[in-house]
């Protein structure tokens, strides 16, 4: 892409600025030329023809907006002259056949994973500790603190403690004494960290939350379904569950959800109830002893080869920009298609960010039943949003708009590229667990953390996450590989970005080559030989969706 603009589809009536455009310059792209009539910021769109109020704006060959005031040829599209509009859709399929990538070179490739008794394969080996209700969050955190330091995991590293210590010593009445003693020695602190007691366990993860009681029974059921998904997850060897006793999210509800995912209950789940334990200290002593015994057994697990068909990859985006749909998202789409061709699974979620591309996805569904279910879930979600005087058109954030995603349909058209072009073989609701090989659609909000939380709860053992503006999002049990849409972001926020697709924008790389490099990195992460930036930063985000209106 050496040009300064890009037309994404021959049917489009707008161009994307790949660099800032000054008024008066003439731009050319694949035989199309146009004089720029006003300054166009990078990533924003300019009109390829004169547009009048009521005209449809087209990108990616589809309707992504409606003109509200005249836009001259070469003029800027903005929230001041364009509003959200999307094509209508029906649940009737018009089956399509798209050219899929050749996955032959990857057929024999494998990763080193943890093989579970139910046939799933993990990319990590964690023991999780979770509360059934927010009342137990404190006790869950105390368990985490007790185990992490003593077992050699070190807890969450905070390099800013030394800075605060220095500031305290500088301004405290004992500053002169502090100067004599000298600064704190981080090397000494590290030296006191004991070696890992359980080398085959990657860590103990806690899943604190604010639910379990006070909401509806449906909220409690959904929470238990999500927690059951995390317990059943291939990256988890076992779980310690703390219950108060009187909450809506009962132990029986959790176990029912767990049996729905594994009828044989082949994974250890240690249950402790505070109200039946009496003293809190009694609860905690029993939980500590039981968890330690569970860790001894979990440490017996070792990595062994597994084909790439055992990967379940979540496809996610957050902090998107005007380049996301051109570089990073299509790269994920190509990886998704490769994984599907190999018999693996991928999950495309964020339903508010699929609004406007519904018919395209419906046409790719392998059956009428899948198409109808997707249509029903989208319509139900949209109706809930409208019932509280909101809607999908409120989805783009100020950061999205500032970087060129001025309508929900523009954002959706680019976001859907994460799902590639392959057939859709599954449609699941929250918090269901994935079962179909290939691409699955999952009903979640567009909120990054809520959506990733749901995808991992559905079984994703690896997350590919694109961003154009930068976000630190991670997950407690699944590695999150952060993929930047532009090289400026990758350089500016190198501490959170794992992979850069910016070379696609500059014309120095194409989508297939970037996708193959990303898949290679994914294998290294799945092997445990590389850790993601989110893992290194202990970015363990976990937010259950209450099925309210979250866009």
Buried (B, 14 or more C-beta within 10 A) or exposed (E): BEBBBBBBEEEBBBBBBBBEBEEEEEBEBEEBEBEBBBBBBBBBBBBBEEBEEEBBBBBBEBBBBBBBEEBBBBBBBBEEBBBBBBBEBEBEBEEEEEEBBEBEEBEEBBBBBBBBEEEBBBBBBBBBBBBBBBBBBEBBBBBBEBBBBEBBBBBEBEEEEBEEEEEEBEEEEEEEEBEEEEEBEEEEEEEEEEEBBBEBBBBBBBBBBEBBBEBEEEBBBBBBBBBBBBBBBBBBBBBBBBBBBEBBBBBEBBBBBBEEBBEEEEBBBBBBBBEEBEEEEEBBEEBBEBBBEBBEEBBEBEBEEBBBBBBBBBBBBBBBBBBBBBBBBBBBBBBBBBBBBBBBBBBBBBBBBBBBBBBBBBBBBBEEEBBBBBBBBBEEBBEEBEEEEBBBBBBBBEBBBBBBBBBBBBBBBBBBBBBBBBBBBBBBBBBBBBEBBBBBBBBBBBBBBBBBBBBBBBBBBBBBBBBBBBBBBBBBBBBBBBBBBBBBBBEEBEEBBBBBBBBBBBEEBBBBBBBBBBBEBBBBBBBBEBBBBBBEBBBBBBBBBBBEBBB
